[in-house]
């Protein structure tokens, strides 16, 4: 049954509160608008002064690229372990990698090309601040070398030290000769850089070998050579190959890729100040090595190789370097998008004649947004908030909201009735801001509330972003009501004096607006065509069916939405690092993630057996493929050396230090010297100093799926915890930075979305003062959110921090589309169909206008290769499509069938004049009307 206009009921509690709030705001904004219009110059100066002062905060501006500072809860085990590791067990080595790719890299020409690049990299030189020169040989990690010329020298030494003995290089000589003789031999052993590649099959010192290689020589070598020519260590060179082709006999005949590792040594004595690599685990690095890595990357970026061979590369500093450059990337798209948006703002704010067009005001309106962004950034930087890759979308968000607020203010100015237009300019501006102030207050407070709720998250990047956004919304709110209104006052004076819109000094004589500039085609379309067709009964049925079908399909899509987060996503797809990592993961997928178990100041002699037991438990666990522990090798070496079985036993301090020293200087234990930290220096032939920290490594199996990854991580942590060591003991891996985030992000997303929707519902309830209308708006928001999340599935997006932020943002935007229609439906009288048609004809154009202006602000991001911007584009395109559908198609039909009764008549509203009855919508956009000229102010 249609509503009738009978005696109005008593006001509900919600209505009384809503009207009281609106009356108070309107009274304040009237006085404030009157004041700004009376002294516009003063207000402009104050805003510029405050913005300038806020720029001092940029002195504390912090760009953060470390994953552990951005994406991981700061109270997590990963962060705690990382802090301990940086303080007590700093990493001393950095690995640089090159990946060669071709149809078949196992050809003589391609091997020679690899050798050429190897020699060129080895010749890269840098000069430090003291004028000292360094190359790879000076900065690399070095180990004893038993190959090439060293092999010949050591054979001569062996003949002198061990006359008559036939000892092979793979035999542990330390177990066969007197320790004094062995230590003399060990001390004389030369060293070489750790440079692992298939070139190791021939060694790096003999260029003639490479010059005479044939394709068959390469194939024979990869199938037969098992020993490094440089180090004489056993090596399986097939492990360095990707996508290997075998013949029927099981022999390698081709491979698509070959991998090279160069291990560099951090020299802590050269570290001055805070030179930190922000990738990986945030290790410190000496300036010389950091500079060499820069030259290495520059060289590989410029070098060319023979046709058919491609190469991809990375350095330890690559991740942070590219992440930071990405933070300010896509500036071109931002600038071009702003230019397009400016044109659109000019078309909407002004009219097509020489006086009523407003190009200068459009520029100043955009400037208002920029000033608000600058002030927000300055204030947040002043209090030490970090700025990360996800913050890139803030300017886009602020510009979209700022343009909407401009439309609100100008729309309310044009909606002034005939009586209000007779007032002087100061009072008219007060009346316009009286209504616009309520609208921008409600939307700004709603958005700010949603962001402040998001700021309670445990994820640092999301928390910082939400605080930045909340401060930005508040500054934008204040600046639009002040700076823009002040300039609007000046511009309106110009219009009323019939001055040119672009050249304010030129005054038109006997000017009258042309009829074409006064036509509103959008309103005519919505009133005469769209509303009539939409509200036909067959159309209503079709709309309900389409909405229901879309909901069912979208629910299916949401059920298949995956959760996945990886910091690599923040690397632009066109960057050399992303290309390297993509190739690495494609051609070497079999290797699981590596991890490390760290131990603090344990009572090592008494707790040594616990370390062994933990290694055995990890090997038996479901998610671990292998454990690289020095414990088993040390047990085996001690048994062979002195005949003592120490497995599972507690030892005394002296004995432990003696056998540990013997092991660490043996051929099998030398590589583990870097796995221990001591109170003093480790010296050959002497007991070790007291152990202050140690570690061992493990490797996960290849694990797919969020739940399986989290279970594997938690299992490792539980095993370490159950071992009950006396001091710090923890397992960590770089991939845990992603797995820790995946563990909490779904909970964070659900919490933020639910709280944000509650905040929006409460604000719309107070604004609309009607429970049914507010619920209808909430239904539209929920439907839009479900549709957008399904679109994420179909577009290949996953739930990560970026999409989490975008989904929270989408709530604040899509609520506007529905709230406009619902509010206007409540404000007008008549049957449900008549009220729905009126809401569409009068509010349809502003809704489309506002939605399209937001769309223009991000449309060019479709060309970006940044995950942040691409995710923003895809999700907000969905918000634009589905939000407009539910606001302008589904909701009007729903209201025409089940809509609530309209508001009370004007004379029944307490404390309000009849001319002030209507509460303006959240975001009234431009609806051009003929401007009545009022002389003087």
Buried (B, 14 or more C-beta within 10 A) or exposed (E): EEBEEEEBEEBEEBBBBBBEBBBEBBEBBBEBBBBBBBBBEEBBEBBEEBBEEBBEBEEEBEBBBBBBBBBBBBEBBBBBBBEBBBEBBBBBBBBBBBBBBBEBBBBBBBBBBBBBBBEEBBEBEBEBEEEEEBBBEBBBBEBBBBBBEBBEBBEEBBEEBBEEEEBEBEEBBBBEBEBEBBBBBBEEBBEBBBBBBBBBBBBBEEEEBBEEBEBEBBBEBBBEBEBBBBBBBEBEBEEBBBBBEEEEEEEBBBBBBBBBEBBBBBBEEBBEEEBBBBBBBBBBBBBBBBBBBBBBBEBBEEEEBEEBBEBBBBBBBBBBBBBBEBBEBBEEBBEEBBEEBBEBBBBBBBBBBBBBBBBBBBBBBBBBBBBBBBBBBBBBBBEEBBBBBBBBBBBBBBBBBBBBBBBBBBBBBBBBEEEBBEBEBBBBBBBBBBBBBBBBBBBBBBBBBBBBBBBEBBBBBBBBBBBBBBBBBBBBBBBBBBBBBBBBBBBBBBBBBBBBBEEBEEEBEEBEBEEEBBBBEBBEBBBEEBBBEBBEEEBBEEBBEEBEEBBEEBEEBBEEBEBBBBBBBBBBEEBBBBBBBBBBEEBBEEBBBBBBBBBBBBBBBBBBBBBBBBBEBBBEBEBBBBBBBBBBBBBBBBEBBEEEEBBEEEBEEEBBBBBBBBBBBBBBBBBBBBBBBBEEEBEEBBBBBEBBBBBBBBBBBEBEEBEEBBBBBBBBBEBBEEBEBBEBBBBBBBBBBBBBBBBBBEEBBEBBBEBBBBBBBEBBBBBBBBEBBBBBBBBBBBBBBBBBBBBBBBEEBBBBBBBBBBBBBBBBBBBBBBBBBBBBBBBBBBBBBBBBBBBBBBBBBBBBBBBBBBBBBBBBBEEBBBBBBBBBBBBBBBBBBBBBBBBBBBBBBBBBBEBBBBBBEEEBBEEBEEEBBBBBBBBBBBBBBBBEBBEEB
